[in-house]
């Protein structure tokens, strides 16, 4: 899997921002992350065991913000 790097017209390089939502079932600890599964939380049921989701504490969001690519090399 290759990592995406954005190169701007001034030559600076940046990593793109990304985010990932996940929900864990309290009954079976199944982790789901597809948009349809996330949309069913908290009123729907776990697609693995069929039990209802229970509470917002089982949902997490990881956000990775855009940042400049590290500078490498040296002078002199």
N, C-alpha and C positions, 0 to 999 in steps of 0.2 A: 504494500500500500504506500503510495507516494504522498508526500505532504504538499499541499497547495501553498504557493508563495505568490503574492501579488507584487509586480514591479511597477512602480509609478513612473511617469515621464521624467522626473528628476533623478531617477536611478535608485531611489530608496526602495527597500523591499519590506513587505508587510505580510503577516499571517492573517487570514480572514477570521472574523468572529464566528462563533458557533454556539449552539445550545442543545441540550438533550434533556427531555423529560422522561422520568420513569415512575412507575407505580409498583409497589410490592403488596401482594396479598397477605393479609394477616393470618389467614388460615393455612396456606400452603407455601408461603414465601416466594411464590412465582413472581418474577420481574417482567413487566410488560413495558414496551416503549413505542409501539406503533401508534400512529395518530388515532385510529379507530378505538384501540384499547384505552388510550389516554382519555378520549372523549367520553368513554363510558364511566369514568371515575367522577364522583364518588357514588352515583346513584345506581350503577350497573353491577354486574357480577364478574368475578375472575373468569377468564376464558379457560383456565386450567382446571380448577376444581368446582366452579359454578357457585361458590359462596359469595355473598355480598362483600364489596370493599368495605373497610371500616375506618373512617377518619382520615383527615388530611395529613396526619403524621406519616402516612405511607407513600406520599408523593414527594419527589425531589426533582429539582432542576439544577443542572450544571451549566454554567455560562462561561465560555472562554472568550475574552474580549480581544479586539484587534490590537496588535502591538507591533512595533517595528522589529524587523529581523535583527538579530544580534550582529554587531560589527566584528569582522574577523580580519586578521592580517596585522601588519605592523608598519612602522615607519623607520627608515634609516638603515 
